[in-house]
Amino acid sequence: MLLIAGFALFAGSAQAQNEKGQMVFGVNAGFGAAKTFITALLIDDLSNQSATATGGPAIVIGADYGLHKRFSLGVQFATQGIKGTVTEHDFVDANNTVITEDFDFTARRSHISLVPKFHYLVDNEKVDLYSGLRLGRVMWKTTNESKDPNFTDLDDLSRNSVGLVAFGAKFYFTENLGANVELNFGPPYFVTFGVAYKLGGEE
């Protein structure tokens, strides 16, 4: 909150970094709770089943088009791979025999979205501050090595999603190249760091 308040001190009536007709491309690494979410789904409180999950950050690519110095519309795609192990999973087979097994699983979470943004007016041409919404769909593809034909804990995870870009900032080192950081609520991440490259726009 102190960081956001500090940036707000730059607000004024001068030219915003976002410009009409400007394209900004970005590549980011996003960090969220996907592994925790998958692990929670796999843990059955009625048995001894437990699970562990590992994976890297979400890889995020996107592009924004400046509609006005205050508004832009973007598209974004994010993908993240997760893998792990379920241990002591119990089930009853066709012969009414209780089977206890350990097995591996993989999951791929992808997210595509439209991102309308509101850009704050600042008096620093190398800084772009913004907030916005993320309207999209989360898509999961999962596989597992369980011998339990009824094991479906990872099914039906895909859904529509709405997220909030609470605060974002781009800091340009050159006229076109800069660093980007965002704080978000909702999929596909909570915080992201990356690079941005801008082209065109009104003078």
Secondary structure, 3 states (H helix, E strand, C coil): CHHHHHHHCCECCCCCCCCCCCEEEEEEEEECCHHHHHHHHHCCCCCCCEEEEECCCEEEEEEEEECCCCEEEEEEEEEEEEEEEEEEEEEECCCCCEEEEEEEEEEEEEEEEEEEEEEECECCCCEEEEEEEEEEEEEEEEEECCCCCCCCCCCCCCEEEEEEEEEEEEEECCCCEEEEEEEEECCCCCEEEEEEEEECCCC
